[in-house]
Amino acid sequence: MNQQADVMSKEPVKTPGYAWVVLFALYMATLAAPLNLFKLPPVMTTIQKAFNLSMSKSGDLMSIFSIMGFVLAIPAGYILKRFGIRLTGLVAVGSVAIGSTLGAIAETARMLFIGRFIEGVGMGLIMVAAPLAISLWFPAQRRALPTGLWASSVGIGNIVTLFLAPSMAVSYGWRSVWWAGAGFSALAFVLFAVLFRMPRKDEMYEAPAPAPAGAAPEESPSLLKGMANSSFWMISIAFGCYNLVVMALCSFLPAFLEVERGYFLTYENGALMNASFVTAFIMLASIFSGPGGGYISDRIGKRKAIVLISYILMTLTFVLPFSVTGWMIPAYMLIFGIVGGPIAPVLLASVPEVATKPQLIGIGMSVAALGQNIGMYIGPTLFSRIQEVQGWASAGYWMIPICIIGIIATWRIKVR
C-alpha cells in the first residue's frame, strides 16, 4: 500500500466546506461547454435547411467541436502546470463564449464551423482542469459523488438545449440558440472568476504529497513516465468508446424521431410528441444514475464492477434504438440513461486511484480526456456516414462492437 493510502487509513476523511462552492464554480464553467455542444442536435433539421447541409456534413459540424479536445488533451497537463487551474478555466469558458458568438453571426457554413471549432477549445481544457480541481479539493474516499455531480453537467447541458432550443429556433430563429449559449458562457466566466480558488494547505487532504523526511525534493514526473501507466490508457479507451456511442446516438435521435417517427420540433402536439423532449429522457435519467453509481461505488469500494455492469447493460440496448415504436420510445430513452449514466463519473473517479503518485493525476486526466474527445469526434461523423449508406438500424448495430471494446478495456483497468 502506498504512502497516500497509509495516510488515509490513519486520518479521518474530511471535506473542506468551501470545496462545495468550488464544485459549483466548476459545474457552471463546465456546463457552458456541453450546453453549447448539444445545442445543435435539437435544431439539426433547421440548420440543415439553413445551410444546405447533408447528414454527413451535419455529423461533421457536431464532431468539429471535439477536435481541439483531443489536440489539447495531453498538452492540457502542461497548460495547467504553467498557468494554473483558475486561468485555464477562464480561458476555457471564454473560448466557448467567443465561439458561440461567432456562430450566432455566421452567414456561411464555414463561419459556423469555425465557431464550433473555437467552442471546442473550451471543452478540451475544462474537461481536464475540472476533474483535477475536484481531486485536490475532495479526498479519494469522498470523490466519486462530487465527480458524479460534476459529470451531470453534460446531461443538464443536453437537457436544457433539448427542452428549449427547438421552440426558440421556431419563435426567434436558430441564431437565438447560439446567442443564449454565448450569454450563459459569459455568466459562467464571471462566476468562475469570482468563486474559484485553489485550496489552502489546511484544506488539502491529499494534495501533491511532500517527499519523505530526509529525501531530496522530488522532481515533477515526466510525461512519458505518467503515460506509461497502462490503466490510464484503459480508462481512456473505455471512456472514449462510451463517448463515441453516446454522442452518436444523442446527436441524431431528435432528427430520427422527426423524420421516421412523425415527432415534432415544437410542443404543439404535446411534450411526448416533441422529438427533443423525449430524447432528453436519456440525460434526465443519467443525472440521477450518474451520481447514484458514484455513491454506490464509494460505499461498496468497487469501481470496476459498477462500470462493467453498466457497460454490459448499455451494450444490450443498442439492439433497440431505431426499431422501437409507440410508448417504447420514451421507455427506451429512460432505460438507456439509467444503465449508462454511472460509466463516466466512476471512470473519472478511478483516475486518481490508479495513479502511482498524486503528481501523476493530471497526466491521467489528460489521457482520459484524449480518449473522451476522440470518441466524441468519431461518433457523430462515423454514425452519420453509416446511416447514409446502411440506414438507421445498421448504424445503431455498429455501436455494439465499439461498446465491447470499452468493456474489454474496463476489465483491464487495475482498480478496485
C-alpha positions in Angstrom: 0.0 0.0 0.0 1.5 3.4 -0.9 2.1 6.3 1.3 -1.1 8.1 0.3 -3.2 5.1 1.3 -1.3 4.8 4.6 -2.1 8.4 5.5 -5.7 8.0 4.5 -6.1 5.0 6.8 -4.8 6.9 9.8 -6.7 10.2 9.5 -10.4 10.9 9.3 -11.7 11.8 5.9 -12.9 15.4 5.9 -14.1 17.6 3.0 -13.5 21.3 3.3 -16.7 23.3 3.3 -15.5 25.6 0.5 -15.0 22.6 -1.7 -18.7 22.6 -2.5 -18.5 26.3 -3.5 -15.6 25.4 -5.8 -17.6 22.5 -7.2 -20.4 24.9 -8.1 -18.0 27.2 -9.9 -16.5 24.2 -11.7 -20.0 23.0 -12.6 -21.1 26.3 -14.1 -17.9 26.6 -16.1 -18.2 23.0 -17.3 -21.9 23.4 -18.1 -21.1 26.1 -20.6 -19.3 23.6 -22.8 -22.0 20.8 -23.1 -24.7 23.4 -23.3 -23.1 24.7 -26.5 -22.0 21.3 -27.7 -25.6 19.9 -27.6 -27.4 23.0 -28.9 -27.0 21.5 -32.5 -28.9 18.2 -32.3 -32.3 19.6 -31.3 -32.2 22.1 -34.2 -30.3 19.8 -36.6 -33.0 19.8 -39.3 -33.3 23.6 -39.1 -29.6 24.0 -39.5 -29.5 21.6 -42.4 -32.1 23.7 -44.3 -30.5 27.0 -43.4 -27.0 26.0 -44.7 -28.0 23.2 -47.1 -26.1 20.5 -45.1 -26.2 16.8 -45.8 -26.4 14.2 -43.0 -22.7 13.6 -43.1 -21.9 17.4 -43.1 -24.2 17.7 -40.1 -22.2 15.0 -38.4 -19.0 16.9 -39.1 -20.5 20.0 -37.6 -21.2 18.1 -34.4 -17.8 16.4 -34.5 -15.6 19.5 -35.1 -16.5 20.7 -31.6 -14.2 17.9 -30.3 -11.1 18.4 -32.5 -9.4 20.7 -30.1 -10.4 18.5 -27.2 -8.1 15.7 -28.3 -5.5 18.1 -29.7 -5.3 19.8 -26.3 -5.8 16.7 -24.1 -2.2 15.9 -23.5 -0.8 19.5 -23.6 -3.5 20.4 -21.2 -1.4 19.0 -18.4 1.4 21.4 -19.3 -1.0 24.2 -19.7 -2.4 23.6 -16.2 1.1 23.4 -14.7 2.2 26.6 -16.5 -1.0 28.8 -16.0 -2.9 27.0 -13.2 -6.4 25.7 -13.0 -8.0 29.2 -12.5 -6.6 30.8 -15.6 -7.1 27.7 -17.7 -10.7 27.6 -16.6 -11.2 31.2 -17.6 -9.7 30.7 -21.0 -11.9 27.6 -21.4 -15.2 29.4 -20.7 -14.1 32.5 -22.6 -13.4 30.3 -25.7 -16.9 28.9 -25.5 -18.4 32.4 -25.3 -16.4 33.7 -28.3 -17.1 30.6 -30.4 -20.8 30.8 -29.8 -20.9 34.5 -30.6 -19.1 33.8 -34.0 -21.7 31.1 -34.7 -24.5 33.4 -33.9 -23.4 36.0 -36.5 -22.4 33.3 -39.1 -23.7 33.9 -42.6 -21.9 30.9 -44.1 -21.4 27.2 -43.1 -17.7 27.9 -43.0 -18.1 30.5 -40.3 -20.5 28.2 -38.4 -17.8 25.5 -38.4 -15.2 27.9 -37.2 -17.4 29.0 -34.3 -17.9 25.4 -33.3 -14.2 24.7 -33.5 -13.4 27.6 -31.1 -16.1 26.4 -28.7 -14.4 23.1 -28.6 -11.2 24.7 -27.2 -13.2 25.3 -24.0 -14.4 21.7 -23.8 -10.9 20.4 -24.3 -9.5 22.5 -21.4 -12.2 22.4 -18.8 -12.7 18.6 -19.0 -9.1 18.2 -17.8 -9.0 21.1 -15.4 -12.2 20.4 -13.5 -11.6 16.8 -12.5 -8.1 17.8 -11.4 -9.5 20.5 -9.2 -12.0 18.1 -7.7 -9.2 15.7 -6.9 -7.4 18.5 -5.0 -10.5 19.6 -3.0 -12.1 16.2 -2.2 -10.4 13.2 -0.5 -10.4 10.0 -2.5 -13.0 8.2 -0.3 -15.5 11.1 -0.9 -14.6 11.9 -4.5 -16.9 9.8 -6.7 -20.1 11.6 -5.5 -18.8 15.1 -6.4 -17.3 13.8 -9.6 -20.7 12.3 -10.4 -22.4 15.6 -9.6 -20.0 17.5 -11.8 -20.3 15.0 -14.6 -24.1 15.5 -14.6 -23.4 18.9 -16.2 -23.1 17.1 -19.5 -26.6 15.7 -19.0 -28.0 19.1 -17.8 -26.5 20.9 -20.8 -28.1 18.4 -23.2 -31.5 18.5 -21.4 -31.7 22.3 -21.4 -31.0 22.6 -25.1 -33.3 19.7 -25.9 -36.1 21.3 -24.0 -35.7 24.9 -25.1 -33.7 25.1 -28.4 -36.4 23.9 -30.8 -39.0 26.3 -29.6 -36.5 29.2 -29.5 -35.5 28.4 -33.1 -39.1 28.3 -34.3 -40.0 31.5 -32.4 -36.9 33.6 -32.7 -34.7 31.9 -35.3 -31.8 29.5 -34.8 -29.4 32.3 -34.0 -31.2 32.9 -30.7 -30.0 29.5 -29.6 -26.4 30.5 -30.3 -26.8 33.9 -28.6 -28.3 32.1 -25.5 -25.2 29.8 -25.4 -22.9 32.8 -25.6 -24.8 34.6 -22.8 -24.7 31.7 -20.4 -20.9 31.2 -21.1 -20.3 34.9 -20.2 -22.2 34.4 -16.9 -20.2 31.2 -16.1 -17.0 33.2 -16.8 -17.9 35.8 -14.2 -18.9 33.2 -11.6 -15.8 31.2 -12.1 -13.6 34.3 -11.8 -15.3 35.3 -8.5 -15.7 31.9 -6.8 -12.9 29.6 -7.8 -9.6 29.4 -5.8 -7.1 26.7 -5.0 -7.2 25.0 -1.6 -5.1 26.2 1.2 -2.6 23.8 2.8 -5.0 23.0 5.7 -7.8 22.3 3.1 -5.7 19.9 1.0 -6.3 16.3 2.2 -4.1 14.7 -0.4 -2.5 17.4 -2.4 0.7 16.5 -4.1 2.5 14.9 -1.2 5.8 16.2 0.1 8.8 14.0 -0.2 9.6 11.7 2.8 11.7 13.3 5.6 15.4 13.4 4.6 14.7 12.7 1.0 15.8 15.0 -1.8 13.0 17.1 -3.3 11.0 15.1 -5.8 11.1 16.3 -9.4 8.0 16.7 -11.4 7.2 13.4 -13.1 7.8 13.3 -16.8 5.1 13.0 -19.3 6.4 9.7 -20.6 6.6 8.2 -17.1 3.0 9.2 -16.4 1.8 7.9 -19.8 3.4 4.5 -19.2 0.6 3.7 -16.8 -1.5 1.1 -18.7 -4.6 1.8 -16.5 -4.6 5.4 -17.7 -4.9 4.1 -21.3 -7.6 1.5 -20.4 -9.7 4.2 -18.8 -9.1 6.4 -21.9 -10.3 3.7 -24.2 -13.3 2.8 -22.1 -14.2 6.5 -21.8 -13.6 7.1 -25.5 -15.9 4.2 -26.5 -18.6 5.4 -24.1 -18.5 8.9 -25.5 -18.4 7.7 -29.1 -21.7 5.7 -28.8 -23.5 8.2 -26.6 -22.6 11.2 -28.9 -23.6 9.2 -32.0 -26.9 8.3 -30.5 -27.8 11.6 -28.9 -26.7 13.7 -31.9 -29.2 12.1 -34.3 -32.1 10.8 -32.2 -34.1 14.1 -32.5 -33.7 14.1 -36.3 -34.7 10.4 -36.5 -37.8 10.9 -34.4 -38.8 13.8 -36.6 -38.1 12.1 -40.0 -39.0 8.5 -39.2 -41.5 8.5 -36.3 -43.5 11.6 -37.0 -42.5 13.6 -33.9 -42.5 17.4 -33.9 -39.9 20.2 -33.5 -42.2 22.1 -31.1 -44.7 21.2 -28.3 -47.8 21.8 -30.5 -48.9 18.2 -30.2 -47.8 17.7 -26.6 -44.5 17.1 -24.8 -44.4 13.4 -25.5 -44.6 14.0 -29.3 -41.7 16.5 -29.2 -38.6 14.9 -30.6 -36.1 16.7 -28.4 -38.2 16.4 -25.2 -38.3 12.7 -25.5 -34.6 12.4 -26.4 -33.9 14.4 -23.2 -35.1 11.4 -21.1 -31.7 9.8 -21.7 -29.8 12.6 -20.0 -32.5 13.2 -17.4 -32.1 9.6 -16.2 -28.3 9.9 -16.2 -28.4 12.9 -14.0 -29.6 10.6 -11.2 -27.9 7.4 -12.2 -24.5 9.0 -12.6 -24.1 10.4 -9.1 -26.0 7.3 -7.8 -23.5 5.0 -9.4 -20.7 7.1 -8.0 -22.2 6.9 -4.5 -22.6 3.1 -4.7 -19.0 2.7 -5.9 -17.9 4.7 -2.9 -20.0 2.7 -0.5 -19.0 -0.7 -1.7 -15.5 0.2 -2.6 -15.7 -1.2 -6.1 -15.2 0.9 -9.3 -14.6 -1.7 -11.9 -17.7 -3.8 -11.1 -20.0 -0.8 -11.4 -18.6 0.3 -14.8 -18.7 -3.3 -16.2 -22.3 -3.9 -15.2 -23.3 -0.5 -16.6 -21.4 -1.0 -19.8 -22.8 -4.5 -20.5 -26.4 -3.3 -20.0 -25.8 -0.3 -22.2 -24.4 -2.5 -24.9 -27.5 -4.6 -25.0 -29.7 -1.6 -25.5 -28.2 -0.8 -28.9 -30.3 -3.6 -30.4 -33.3 -1.4 -30.0 -33.0 2.4 -30.5 -34.2 2.6 -34.1 -36.7 -0.2 -34.0 -38.9 0.7 -31.0 -42.2 2.4 -31.6 -45.0 4.0 -29.6 -44.6 4.0 -25.8 -41.4 2.0 -26.0 -39.6 5.0 -27.4 -39.6 7.1 -24.2 -39.2 3.9 -22.2 -36.0 3.1 -24.1 -34.6 6.6 -23.5 -35.1 6.2 -19.8 -33.5 2.8 -19.7 -30.5 3.9 -21.7 -29.9 6.8 -19.4 -30.2 4.7 -16.3 -27.8 1.9 -17.3 -25.3 4.2 -19.0 -25.2 7.0 -16.5 -22.7 5.7 -14.0 -20.0 4.9 -16.5 -18.4 8.4 -17.0 -18.2 9.6 -13.3 -16.9 6.2 -12.0 -14.3 6.0 -14.7 -13.1 9.6 -13.9 -13.1 8.8 -10.2 -10.8 5.9 -11.0 -8.0 8.0 -12.5 -6.6 9.3 -9.2 -6.7 5.8 -7.7 -4.7 4.2 -10.5 -2.1 6.9 -10.4 1.1 5.7 -8.7 1.6 9.1 -7.1 -0.6 12.2 -6.8 1.7 14.2 -9.1 0.6 11.9 -12.0 -3.2 12.6 -11.6 -3.1 15.5 -14.1 -1.4 13.3 -16.7 -4.0 10.6 -16.1 -6.9 13.1 -16.6 -5.3 14.3 -19.8 -5.1 10.7 -21.1 -8.7 10.2 -20.2 -9.7 13.4 -21.9 -7.8 12.3 -25.0 -10.0 9.2 -25.3 -13.1 11.1 -24.5 -12.6 13.7 -27.2 -11.5 11.2 -29.8 -14.7 9.3 -29.1 -16.8 12.5 -29.3 -15.2 13.4 -32.6 -15.6 10.0 -34.3 -19.1 9.2 -33.0 -21.3 11.7 -35.0 -19.2 11.6 -38.2 -19.0 7.8 -38.2 -22.7 7.3 -37.4 -23.9 9.8 -40.0 -21.9 8.1 -42.7 -23.0 4.6 -41.8 -26.6 5.9 -41.7 -26.4 7.4 -45.2 -25.2 4.1 -46.6 -26.9 1.4 -44.5 -29.8 3.1 -42.7 -30.7 3.9 -39.1 -30.8 0.3 -37.7 -27.5 -0.7 -39.0 -25.8 2.4 -37.7 -27.2 1.5 -34.2 -25.9 -2.1 -34.5 -22.4 -0.8 -35.3 -22.2 0.7 -31.9 -22.3 -2.8 -30.2 -18.7 -3.8 -31.2 -17.5 -0.4 -30.1 -19.1 -1.0 -26.7 -17.5 -4.4 -26.4 -14.0 -2.7 -26.9 -15.0 -0.5 -24.0 -15.9 -3.4 -21.8 -12.6 -5.2 -22.5 -10.7 -2.0 -21.7 -12.6 -1.6 -18.4 -11.8 -5.2 -17.4 -8.1 -4.4 -17.8 -8.1 -1.3 -15.5 -6.1 -2.1 -12.4 -8.6 -0.5 -10.0 -10.7 -1.9 -7.1 
